[in-house]
Amino acid sequence: MKRRAFLGGAGLVPLSLLMPSNLVQAQNNILSSEMLTLSNYMGAAEIQPLPPEVLEQAKLHVLDTFAAIISGSELLPGQAALRYIKRHGSKGKQTVIASKLSSGAADAAMANGVMGHADETDDSHGRSRSHPGCAVIPASFAVGEELNISGTHFLRAVTLGYDIGTRLLIAMGGPKFSYESHKSSHSIAGIFGAAAAAGCAASLNAQQMRWLLDYTAQQASGIASWGRDTDHIEKAFVFGGMPAKNGVISALLVHSDWNGVNDVFSGADNYFLATAPNADRLQLVEKLGDRFEITQTDIKKWSVGSPIQGPLDAMEIILRKHSFDLSQVTAVRVRLEPSVAKVVDNRDMPDICLQYMVSVMLLDKTASFKAAHDIARMQHPDVLNIRSKIQLIPDPALSQFMPVRVAIVEIELNNGSILTERVDAVRGTPRNPMGRDEVVAKCRDLMDPVLGNKQSKALIEASLSLENLKSLKTISALLKKAG
């Protein structure tokens, strides 16, 4: 089912029909055709059924994000988020996941967003270079829980958030904008996605959605200095916590009858002029209602940074095809596109250090969540021995395939043979998706140690049948720590 019928006009005068002499006086009473289409789509999302394949992906991404939040609650960023709620959290009844705490909607969304990107477990969207789930899902859940919406309403809100945040970044230039500016594409996509999802959860109409985008533009921030963060705490705030909180604030301001500028993407001093003057506004609505970005978002197989997914896939394939002893390995060469290689080259954090994770893969024949967060193991003699043989090669020839992150792994043995594998479609991407059972297995591995087997199983069952829940609050108790 498509949403074309809901993308039509709303009776306002398009910007292009006004004479230049009238522009100043009419600035807040006119709309570009892109904003008109976008806001109508957003305002109608709550009542539009999702195609079956989109509904399935929405449930899998919700479950995957819940699992990332729950596992992230025991990592340094998660513990920092919980400390903030304990000491300074606002009063409210919204769920702070994987804890016994509650807070107001904005603070609950912030804490859950930080935990959702406490490491590199959460989903990612290549064309926008963003991590939608860790911002979109905490924001829509917090508002949805406060307003007691249904599971179906929640899934539609989540799907809308993925559509809007990613398209905004694609319009700004996608990965090119991210790599060439000093701004954080992850936080910008996150806040617009979170606001759209929270606005849908709050049942905002088309006019209110325009005002919501205005307040979201005023709050959008984030610079790439997060790359210098060594404990992932600032990164978790920039990618998940801050966008989720600010998105909730945008939605609740407008829900409280605030108004604003009708079209923050056009006219004098608009958002694109301030942040990305070469932005292509047409990308905001390109295939809107036909291409659902949640189906274009990766669910990671491995709990590591996105650039390491391909090399680990290649290693797994090599290990499955060939039998050899570690003592036979003389060299391991990993080729990645240069800008991608830079992100994971000898980093201090284990889950975004390619050399460490490749060493672990050779030693353990897998890359577990535990190993990906074992800082002490990075200095183990066995790891250091293997790591000394690993070479990460930035390969400009792979730039032509971007935003697809092609990975080539070569393992050279002491008999002169070279075992090679190239991965063009990482496991968990739309071109090589994981099935429901594989996603569930990943989530059980992340959630069981925190919630216990019984509660994890119940949460998985509830998440995969969200469309049958009359109240989102039904699932709240399953997200909290028992006792």
C-alpha positions, 0 to 999 in steps of 0.5 A: 500500500502506498501513501500517494493519496495523502501527499496532495495540497492543503490549500496554501499558496506555493512559494513559486507563485508569489511575486518577489515584492510579497515574499517578506510579508508572506514568508510565514504563510507560504510553503514550498511544494516539498514542505507541503508534500512532506508535512502532509505525509507526516500528518497522515502517517498515523492512519496509514497501514504499513505494507506487510514487509515494512511492518515486519522490518519495523518490528525487527528494528524495534526489537534490535534496538530494545536489545541494544538498549538493554545490553548497553545499560551495563556499559559505561555510557549506559551507566552514565545515563542511569546516574543522570536519571538517578541524580537529576532526572525529571519526574514522570512515569516513562520507562527507563529501560533495563532499570527500575527507574522512571522519568519524564518523557524527554529524560527517559528518551535521552537515557534510552537513546544513550544506552541504545548507542552505548556501543556499536550494536544498533542499526545503521543507514548507509545512504545518510550515514546515521544510526536511526534506531537509537534516537527514533525508537526511544523518542517515539516510545517515550511519547507513545507511552505517555500518551498511551498509544497502541502498538500499531500506532507506535510502529507507524511512528517509528517507520515515519521517523526512519523515513524523515531523518534519513531523507533529511541527511540525504538531501544535505549530501549524505556521506559526502556532507558527513565526511566534508563538514565538521557536523555530525550527520548522526545527530542531525538525522537522529533529531529529525527522525526522533521528532517526526516519530514523536510527532506521529506518536503525539498525533500531530496534524500536517500544520503541526508537523511543519511547526515541529520541523521548525523547532527541530531545526532550532535544536539540531546540533552536533559536531564531529568532535565525538570522534575523539571520545574514548569511552563512547559516552559523548558519542552515545549522547550525540548519536542517541541521547541528545537527538531522542530528547530534543525530538521529544521536546519538539513534539511536546512543544507543538502538542502543547499548542505552540506554533512556529514558522511554516517552512524552515527549509525554504525562505530567508535564513532557512535551515539549509542555508545555515547548514548545507547551502547546496542541499537538494530539497527534492530529496526530502520527498523522493519516493516518499510513500514508495521507498520506506527507509526502515527497509534500507537500514542495516541490522548488524550481525556483529556488535561492532562498528559498521566498517568492521562488519564486512571484514568479519563476514569475510573472515567467517566465510574463509574460516568456514571454507578452509581449515588452517592453524593459527601458526600457519598465518603469516599475514592478514590484509584487509582492504577498505575504502579510505574514509571507511578505513580511517574510522576503525584503524587502531582505535582505543575502543575494542568494538571499533578497532578493526585490528583487534576484532580481526584478531579475535575472529581468528582466535575465537572463530567468532566475534562475541558481544563479550569479546567486542567489549573486553578492553583488557583483552586488547593487551593479551599476548595472544591478541598482540601476536596476531594483531602484529600480522594484520594490515589495514589497507585504505584502497581508493579503488573501493571508493566507487562503490560507496556508500556500499562498504566493500571489504576484501580480506586476504589471509596469507599462510606460511606455505605461500597460499593466500585465502581471499574473500570479498564481501559486497553485501554485508550480512544484515544489509538489505541486499543480504538480510538476516531472517527473523530467527537470526535477529532473535538469536542476536537479541537473546545473546544481548538481553538474556544476561541482563533480563534473564531468559524468561523475561527476554523471551516474553519481550521478544514475543511482545515485540514481534506482535506489537501490532496486536497491542492495544496499549504500548504500556503493555510492553513497559514492564517487560523492558524494566528490570524485575524485582 
